[in-house]
Amino acid sequence: MQTKILETAEKELEKIANPLNKQFGSRIEKLASKETGKHLGHGLPYITENVTKQARIIYYIEEETVYILHCFATHKEYERWYKSFK
């Protein structure tokens, strides 16, 4: 599978501190090799992958490509984004 990081996710990754950024990088590489994570509710086609207890990656899979939408360093950022769909 191929991995594409969208512009919003790239900007979010630039803001994340270096040790955590490396964890995001290794997790993104693993996403290309297998489908993991948990589907979000509310009929959303997105999948979430935990990087740490608080950090998350939001992505979706279309054909043979994994699209990385968002990279959240804290649960608060993720929760704010998730609540926008309710």
Backbone torsions as a table, in degrees:
resi	resn	phi	psi	omega
1	MET	NA	149.0	-179.9
2	GLN	-99.1	150.0	179.7
3	THR	-120.3	132.2	176.0
4	LYS	-127.0	128.1	178.1
5	ILE	-98.6	120.0	-179.3
6	LEU	-74.3	163.0	-174.2
7	GLU	-57.4	-40.5	-179.7
8	THR	-62.9	-41.5	179.9
9	ALA	-67.6	-37.2	178.3
10	GLU	-61.9	-43.7	179.1
11	LYS	-63.7	-39.6	179.0
12	GLU	-67.5	-37.6	178.4
13	LEU	-66.2	-34.4	179.0
14	GLU	-63.8	-30.9	-177.7
15	LYS	-81.3	-16.5	-175.1
16	ILE	-81.7	139.6	-179.7
17	ALA	-60.0	154.1	-172.3
18	ASN	-57.1	-50.4	-178.1
19	PRO	-60.1	-39.5	179.1
20	LEU	-71.5	-34.4	178.9
21	ASN	-61.3	-37.8	177.8
22	LYS	-64.7	-37.5	177.9
23	GLN	-65.3	-40.0	176.2
24	PHE	-61.1	-43.7	-179.5
25	GLY	-60.1	-44.8	-179.8
26	SER	-68.5	-35.6	179.2
27	ARG	-69.4	-37.6	177.6
28	ILE	-63.4	-39.5	177.0
29	GLU	-61.4	-39.3	-179.9
30	LYS	-68.4	-30.7	-179.7
31	LEU	-62.3	-32.1	-179.9
32	ALA	-68.5	-25.5	-176.0
33	SER	-92.6	-20.5	-179.9
34	LYS	-153.9	156.6	177.1
35	GLU	-94.4	112.9	179.0
36	THR	-128.2	-173.3	175.4
37	GLY	95.1	-176.9	-174.9
38	LYS	-125.9	130.7	177.3
39	HIS	-67.4	139.7	177.0
40	LEU	-77.1	155.6	178.6
41	GLY	-79.7	-163.5	177.9
42	HIS	60.9	25.2	177.6
43	GLY	69.8	20.7	-179.5
44	LEU	-84.5	140.9	-178.6
45	PRO	-84.1	10.6	-174.3
46	TYR	-89.2	157.6	178.3
47	ILE	-123.8	141.7	178.2
48	THR	-112.0	141.8	179.0
49	GLU	-128.3	124.8	178.3
50	ASN	-79.0	129.9	175.9
51	VAL	-95.3	-46.3	172.5
52	THR	-132.2	-166.8	177.6
53	LYS	-61.7	-33.2	-177.5
54	GLN	-109.8	-32.9	-174.7
55	ALA	-77.0	139.0	-177.2
56	ARG	-140.0	152.7	172.5
57	ILE	-115.4	133.7	175.7
58	ILE	-109.9	128.0	-178.0
59	TYR	-148.9	169.1	171.0
60	TYR	-142.2	158.9	-177.0
61	ILE	-115.8	128.4	177.9
62	GLU	-131.4	118.6	-174.6
63	GLU	55.1	-116.1	-178.4
64	GLU	-110.1	26.7	-177.6
65	THR	-126.9	135.3	174.7
66	VAL	-100.0	119.5	179.1
67	TYR	-102.2	118.6	178.4
68	ILE	-87.0	117.1	-177.9
69	LEU	-90.8	-50.2	-175.3
70	HIS	-140.4	152.3	173.0
71	CYS	-131.3	108.7	-177.0
72	PHE	-103.8	128.6	-179.8
73	ALA	-82.7	-28.0	-178.5
74	THR	-126.1	157.0	178.6
75	HIS	-66.6	-31.1	-179.5
76	LYS	-62.1	-43.7	177.9
77	GLU	-62.6	-45.5	179.8
78	TYR	-62.0	-45.0	-178.7
79	GLU	-62.2	-41.7	178.7
80	ARG	-60.6	-43.4	179.1
81	TRP	-66.7	-44.4	-176.9
82	TYR	-64.5	-40.3	-179.3
83	LYS	-67.8	-17.5	179.0
84	SER	-68.5	-14.5	179.4
85	PHE	-92.9	-11.3	-177.8
86	LYS	-76.9	NA	NA
